[in-house]
Each structure stands twice: as C-alpha cells, then as structure tokens.
C-alpha cells in the first residue's frame, strides 16, 4: 500500500517519503492537533516522546528530526500529525512521521465501560498499545458509545481508550489517582494546571463509574480538547457547567508552530 506524501522516515539526516506500509509495531508515538499553524504544548509532546526512547543514537537525532518534522506540517487547515519511534528498524533509522488531516472534532461523547480486563501491555507509554486501544474504541462503537473506559481489575476508573477521564465534584476537578494505571496525558496535565491557576481545587481519587453519578464528566485528549460526557450506561451525568470556560482557557495555550527546537527540553 502506498503512503507516499504522508509517511516519512528519518534517514541520513533527512525526512524521506516511505512508499510502503510497515507491519512492525510502534514502540513510541505522539500526536497533537494543529489548527492553521497553531498547536498546544508541543514541547510537552516532544518531551514525552523523547522520554520513552532508550536508544542514545536516536536521542541524538531528535533535534534535527523535530525541526524537519515541524517544517513539514502545513500552516493552513486542520491536521493531526504523528511522530513515531520503531525499535525494530535499523539503528539510526527508527524515527518516522505522518502528516494526517485531523479527524472530525466533536463537542460531546458517550462512554462505555470496558467489559474485559485491561488489555494494554505498556499503558504508561504512548504508542505500543495504540492498535489495542483502537480496538477498544471500536468495541465501544458496537455498544452504542464513542469511547471505552478502561477499568482496573476491581472496577476503578483508569483511562479512556484514547483519552483521559476527568470529572467535577462541585468546584473540584478530579482525576484517577495512581492506584490505577493511566497514560501521562499532556491535556490532562494542562487542565489540572489551569484549574489550579484559576483558583479551583484539584483532587486525584480512586473512583468507580457509579461513584460519578451526577458529576460533570469530561473525556479529554490532544485531538479533541475537552468533550462533555453526555451518557455513560445508566449513570446519571451532570450538566457541563465548566466546559465552556475551560475550553477557552485551554485555547490560550495554542501558539504558532515554532521555528526551531532549542526550547524543547525533550530534544536536548
């Protein structure tokens, strides 16, 4: 299958188009939304990506790779580019990028609790479990929902298949604590920071889906930002009273794509 024009491999210091689909698994990946040349917290995405790479040779390539990748992103339109590290490829040729149109952006989401044990193999690294999480989302679709929620073995909220789950208890913004396993989310981190800066309390807690009855619930991601949960099985969901103001605050983090990578800690 040809993917020329949207799939690139970093070889000999240059991004080179790749004309075949690769069958090997992703080792690390990261992606983010670009709207008319602006992006939120791209340095945090690069930092997370770099922090999951073990190869010293690949780490040394990251500044040039990031710089050329940024240059390749169109400055007009809605895009959802992805960077990839594939450890099965030859040393020095393990970095890849994809330039993809952004999927549809939506304001709300219906959740479904996964009815099987957490199948993720490396849930705290973005990339190796993407195909598994995409399968979980398709399973949610078959059950009349948009997103699957992964639960711990004893039924506590861990993560969305391809998002993070947050909720409000009154004026306190809550998120799963470290008793369950969730992917370190750039958007989750930004929203908790925004809440603190705006004078709201934040809390990490251990909660089952039923414990969120009556709460305002969010599904958040780099692609969608904040989506209000409008249904979750038979759980009564609260009104989206904080979403509008926090979406506006989150938008303030959008900045033009940088011209160089020297300010990215993950690239050093």
Secondary structure, 3 states (H helix, E strand, C coil): CCCCCCEEEEECCEEEECCCCCCCCCCEEEECCEECCEEECHHHHHHHHHHCCCCHHHHHHHHHHHHHHHHHCCCCCEECCEEEECCCCCCCCCEEEECCECCCCCCEEEEEECCCCCCCCCCCCCECCHHHHHHHHHHHHHCCCCEEEEECCCCEEEEECCCEEEEEECCEEEEECCCCCCCCCHHHHHHHHHHHHCCCEEEEECCEHHHHCCCEEEEEECCCEEEEEEEECCECCCCCCCHHHHHHHHHCCEEECCCCCCCCHHHC
